């Protein structure tokens, strides 16, 4: 093998590594871009859970029907749930009260 052939083979390997490195960077950039787009369309549904008399209901359970999303209200009855844009049904449960459903909650 002549010195020029050795140089030629080693430069090919270097070129392939460089191309793979560039491809990996492009894929990573694309995945980060998709993640950014996903979070840009996400929003927050928040509120306060109260009974008929206006008393806050601390530690009530709020779930979004058909998803695994949900929240527990804090001591002041406040909650927040991050969701993508769409129509949702919220279900509120509290010990000693009937389960309540809020249909077509839009975000």
Secondary structure, 3 states (H helix, E strand, C coil): CCHHHHHHHHHHHHHHHHHHHHHHHHHHHHHHHHHHHHHHCEEEEEEECECCCCCECCCCEEEECCCCCEEECCCCCEEEEEEECCEEEEEEECCCCCCEEEEEEEC
